[in-house]
Amino acid sequence: MLANKMKITALDMDARGIGHLQNEDGTVGKVVFVDGALPGEVVSTQTYRKKPHWENAQMTFLHVESSQRTKPRCSYFGVCGGCSMQHLSADAQVAIKQRVLEDSLWHISKVKAQTMLRPIYGPTWGYRYRARLSVRNVVKKGVVLVGFHEKKSRFVANTESCEILPPHVSRMFLPLRAMIAQLSIVDDLPQIELAVGEDVTAMVLRIMKPLSAEDEIILKQFADLHKVQWWLQTGGPDAVEIFYPTTPQLHYLLPEFGVRMPFKPTDFTQVNHHINRVMVERALRLLEVQPHERVADLFCGLGNFTLPLATLARAVVGIEGSKALTERAMDNAVANGLADKTSFSTRNLFEITVDDLIALGKFDRFLIDPPRDGAMALCEALGQLAEKQPELLPKRIVYVSCSPGTLARDAGLLVKAGYVTSFAGVVNMFPHTSHVESMAVFDLK
């Protein structure tokens, strides 16, 4: 297709440069999303997808380079789909994510935080302690591939290392590929789930056929040599079982609160342990919990926030949709000596009603940490609670989000319920990717 020359004015949510075509009369034309281009750059592009109101294009020539452009550290950048922002300096990545958060709050719900928090950021390489790696035996090339998918493709990228995984895991790529090639189930092993704890590197093999006796020997030898703990998954998440070695236990620490969190490798835990520690500390500091108060941790999971909260509050109730998770969260509370101040309830928070909130009773503060879908039903129920029994409303809410769009939507609902947005800021949980994690604080007027 015909190449176009344009200036890039911004980045979209997928880290693509945003430019505009020029109409024949000189006016601004439709928007173009340009792979690999950065704000402030002048580029030539070639369109590969055209729609009535927008186009997708590839950068073919860089005429004016941004001062924020940097050389990607990973030689697979642009081919592997694991990262999308390595060509942008780390500081600029954080600044752009902060702008995405502010723009989302304003454009979606006309909400503006009274104070923007300083971004939370940390190590930008070797930070990813959780990952889902695809496996494919490419018979024609005589090679087994292990890694992320190629950019915009279902094919597995041919990578021999990964800069965002811990160095010891990155160094394991080639030995892992060679080991899998020896297994009898090499064509029936589509995925490996990685989970790195304090002193355990666990790998879950998703297997479609049983291991042979020889397979078991090969896996055990690899585990002994590379200090890996194998888990096997023959069905859904509930089918995951430890294989070898069976000790030590996979866990992470929240040392500021004296909390040790055991988990299974398929459990949801934050991928970036360093950032998680800082995030938990900031969330609890912003919540300003007093010793006499009762606090609710909604979408509590295994208790990542619940147990630290129990070290500060009179009582904490963790609420989660999975009974298996709430039971294990209670086990974690017992193991950490916090059972007397902690309780857990299993209910679907995507369908919670104002009557459910009334039945739960008075909470002084809420911590909300939902998945990408957000907490719309909960925020709507709080709005109805403001009309029916406003005395039950929590005076402060800290909302931890992994989607600025749903956070912005829910912020609008909370403002309608009588809250003001006191603080907001980004949490750079996923450096070099376009994922935007954030945190906001809402105070009752």
Secondary structure, 3 states (H helix, E strand, C coil): CCEEEEECCEECCCCCEEEEEECCCCCEEEEEEEECCCCCCEEEEEEEEECCCEEEEEEEEEEECCCCECCCCCCCECCECCCCCCCECHHHHHHHHHHHHHHHHHHHHCCCCCEECCCECCCCCCCCCEEEEEEEEEHHHCEEEEECEECCCCCECCCCCCCCCCHHHHCCHHHHHHHHHCCCCHHHCCEEEEEECCCCEEEEEECCCCCCHHHHHHHHHHHHHHCCEEEEECCCHHHEEEEECCCCCCEEEEHHHCEEEECCCCCCCCCCHHHHHHHHHHHHHHHCCCCCCEEEEECCCCCCCHHHHHCCCCEEEEEECCHHHHHHHHHHHHHCCCHHHEEEEECCHHHCCHHHHHHHCCCCEEEECCCCCCCHHHHHHHHHHHHHCHHHCCCEEEEEECCHHHHHHHHHHHHHCCEEEEEEEEECCCCCCCCCEEEEEEEEC
